Amino acid sequence: MRMGPAAGRPASLAECRRRDLADPLGPLVRRFRQPRAGIYLDGNSLGPPPRAAITAVRRALEAEWAGELVSGWNTADWIGLPARTAARIAPLIGARPDEVAVADSVSVNLFKLAAGALALRPDRRVLLAVEGDFPTDGYMLQGLAGLRPDLRIRKVAADRLAGALDGEVAVLVASHADYRTAALADLPGLSRRASEAGALTLWDLSHTAGLVPADLAAAGADMAVGCGYKYLNGGPGAPAFAFLARRHHEAFANPLPGWMGHAEPFAFAPGYAPAAGAARLMAGTPPILSLTALHAALEVYDGLDPADLLERSRQLADTFLARAGPALEAHGFTCVSPPGRGDRGGHLAFSHPHAYPVVQALIAAGVTGDFRAPDLMRLGFSPLTLTRAQAWEAAVRLERVMDSGAWRDPAFAERRRVT
Ligand SMILES: Cc1ncc(COP(=O)(O)O)c(C=O)c1O
């Protein structure tokens, strides 16, 4: 990892400002409510609110819920909102609208897809997963194995996945980007390799959806899940999405077959008949207020090329590194994100023996990043919501926090925050 000034990286705040002004994507930041003070480098964990989402939720509360009451299911088309939201996510992940459902959380969707995938490979007993992947994914697989004592979970390091894909593996479950380091998996290569081995793929796109184009169809991926509240900016606890490739629609059975995944929920039929397409992945009543926010948030992607967004995020990270590099090195940080900008998603992670108090001191200095146990400082560079000038200023404030020793204040060592 090259930390510090380098060719192509801005060399001053003035240059950052000039580049921001010249950037055709620059005006996008104005579509987001910016923090009153400070710089937000945690859009990879919870995206800031798009102005459109704030307006849409207010309207949904006042005009739709208060105004229409139960009629809102029809007059405001609440019933169609999951499908309309799925249609906005589909192009961002290389899917067709009927291959995406918006429902529940990543955890729950992962469970539904993994269980359904196992049923598509009845003669195989192994779930292949990645050591150190986001814990909820592993917990869900353990829960599944608890219901199916014949199953085995095989966990290997991310770089050993290809070799572990043998004739026993039913499903490969892996993240597109590592939640700690942002290292990108070879999604197309592993999807191809899994398919050659007769296994299905279930990708967790939580740290890439809206940032790194996954192009699921081109990759031949089978299934995927992803977060609505990170780069997609759908708001705290926004519903997640689930992708199910069209070729599996007929055979796939949702293990949680609720009425909203029924072909005709309002027929109130005693027997279950799945809805067409990925909509069968739904279970219960959709959370309309949260969905309203997510649906409106996705408007910002209209007409944007996802590749441009990724490049912008990388330029923001480069800007931060250009200014922060010397201070990071002087104060004992080690970048654990991949050195090649093409090998990582949208955040940078640095290990430091005192990462927790450093992150708290940084937050107090007006730069919100996050801490991940045991010793990581994570800083996210969301392409829609940040400017290069902010990335530069964040580096200046980090340097100040470290040079002044502000992080040594005992108040910052107290573990009070949940994220
Ligand atoms: C990679 C990954 N998967 C899953 C989750 C959890 O998603 P949910 O809370 O929607 O179940 C997260 C949350 O940060 C995550 O980073």
The ligand as a MOL file (V3000), in Angstrom:
LIG
                    3D

  0  0  0     0  0            999 V3000
M  V30 BEGIN CTAB
M  V30 COUNTS 16 16 0 0 0
M  V30 BEGIN ATOM
M  V30 1 C -21.0620 -8.3370 5.0490 0
M  V30 2 C -22.2850 -8.1470 5.8910 0
M  V30 3 N -23.2400 -9.0870 5.8740 0
M  V30 4 C -24.3440 -8.9770 6.6220 0
M  V30 5 C -24.5420 -7.8840 7.4520 0
M  V30 6 C -25.7470 -7.8160 8.3310 0
M  V30 7 O -26.8670 -7.4570 7.6540 0
M  V30 8 P -28.2910 -7.4740 8.3680 0
M  V30 9 O -28.1700 -6.6810 9.6160 0
M  V30 10 O -29.1880 -6.8170 7.3530 0
M  V30 11 O -28.6890 -8.8670 8.6320 0
M  V30 12 C -23.5840 -6.8800 7.4840 0
M  V30 13 C -23.7760 -5.6910 8.3450 0
M  V30 14 O -22.9480 -4.8490 8.5150 0
M  V30 15 C -22.4190 -7.0150 6.6940 0
M  V30 16 O -21.4530 -6.0900 6.7150 0
M  V30 END ATOM
M  V30 BEGIN BOND
M  V30 1 1 1 2
M  V30 2 1 2 3
M  V30 3 2 2 15
M  V30 4 2 3 4
M  V30 5 1 4 5
M  V30 6 1 5 6
M  V30 7 2 5 12
M  V30 8 1 6 7
M  V30 9 1 7 8
M  V30 10 2 8 9
M  V30 11 1 8 10
M  V30 12 1 8 11
M  V30 13 1 12 13
M  V30 14 1 12 15
M  V30 15 2 13 14
M  V30 16 1 15 16
M  V30 END BOND
M  V30 END CTAB
M  END
